[in-house]
Amino acid sequence: MTFNIRFGTASDGQNSWSNRNQFVLDVIREHDMDTFNGWTGRTDGPKIDCVLARPTAIIPDAEIIRTSREDRYPSDHFSVWASVHIPAPADGR
């Protein structure tokens, strides 16, 4: 089961998140759902997570977060954390 969860800024009218969030919570609770993707946290495969930034951006620090809870992961890939510094444009805008 999947849900289209979007930012509250989307123009979804009747289907906006504010009109659907309680329904999603009720369904999850009713079916006692959990997430499962079979991912085991392997680190020997290709790196698929990226930090996309302007060429002028400075990324002094980044880290792949490999945290799990009882060998369970919140997603099918590791989280990525990065410190990104975006310099002001030369024209001051």
C-alpha contacts under 8 A as a table, 3 or more apart, distances in Angstrom:
res1	aa1	res2	aa2	distance
3	F	24	V	7.58
5	I	17	W	6.89
6	R	10	A	6.93
6	R	17	W	6.78
7	F	10	A	5.97
7	F	17	W	7.48
8	G	16	S	7.01
8	G	17	W	6.05
8	G	18	S	7.27
10	A	16	S	7.26
11	S	16	S	7.05
12	D	15	N	5.12
12	D	16	S	4.59
12	D	17	W	7.92
13	G	16	S	5.40
14	Q	19	N	6.75
15	N	19	N	6.22
15	N	20	R	6.59
16	S	19	N	5.45
16	S	20	R	6.53
17	W	20	R	4.94
17	W	21	N	5.58
18	S	21	N	5.73
19	N	22	Q	7.41
20	R	23	F	5.32
20	R	24	V	6.33
21	N	24	V	5.18
21	N	25	L	6.32
22	Q	25	L	5.12
22	Q	26	D	6.11
23	F	26	D	5.08
23	F	27	V	6.23
24	V	27	V	5.26
24	V	28	I	6.23
25	L	28	I	5.17
25	L	29	R	6.13
26	D	29	R	5.21
26	D	30	E	5.95
27	V	30	E	5.06
27	V	31	H	6.17
28	I	31	H	5.51
28	I	32	D	5.83
28	I	33	M	5.29
29	R	32	D	4.96
29	R	33	M	6.79
30	E	33	M	7.95
35	T	74	P	7.69
37	N	75	S	7.54
37	N	76	D	6.28
38	G	76	D	7.88
39	W	42	R	7.80
39	W	73	Y	7.60
39	W	75	S	7.99
39	W	76	D	5.58
39	W	77	H	7.71
40	T	71	D	7.60
40	T	72	R	7.64
40	T	73	Y	7.78
41	G	66	R	7.58
41	G	73	Y	7.31
41	G	77	H	7.38
41	G	78	F	7.58
42	R	45	G	6.88
49	D	77	H	7.88
49	D	78	F	7.81
49	D	79	S	7.90
49	D	80	V	6.93
50	C	80	V	7.62
51	V	80	V	7.82
51	V	82	A	7.35
53	A	57	A	6.10
54	R	57	A	5.29
54	R	86	I	7.99
56	T	86	I	6.95
56	T	87	P	7.07
57	A	84	V	6.68
57	A	85	H	5.74
57	A	86	I	4.70
57	A	87	P	6.61
58	I	84	V	5.88
58	I	85	H	5.06
58	I	86	I	6.40
58	I	87	P	7.89
59	I	62	A	7.13
59	I	82	A	6.97
59	I	83	S	5.76
59	I	84	V	4.72
59	I	85	H	6.28
60	P	83	S	6.32
60	P	84	V	7.03
60	P	85	H	7.93
61	D	82	A	5.80
61	D	83	S	5.39
61	D	84	V	7.79
62	A	80	V	7.30
62	A	81	W	5.56
62	A	82	A	4.07
62	A	83	S	6.22
63	E	80	V	5.88
63	E	81	W	5.26
63	E	82	A	6.35
64	I	78	F	6.42
64	I	79	S	5.95
64	I	80	V	4.66
64	I	81	W	6.40
65	I	78	F	5.89
65	I	79	S	5.20
65	I	80	V	5.93
65	I	81	W	7.12
66	R	78	F	5.74
66	R	79	S	7.19
67	T	73	Y	7.42
68	S	71	D	5.39
68	S	72	R	5.37
68	S	73	Y	5.03
68	S	74	P	7.63
69	R	72	R	5.15
69	R	73	Y	6.62
73	Y	76	D	7.26
75	S	78	F	7.11
88	A	92	G	6.28
88	A	93	R	7.14
89	P	92	G	5.35
89	P	93	R	6.06
90	A	93	R	7.82
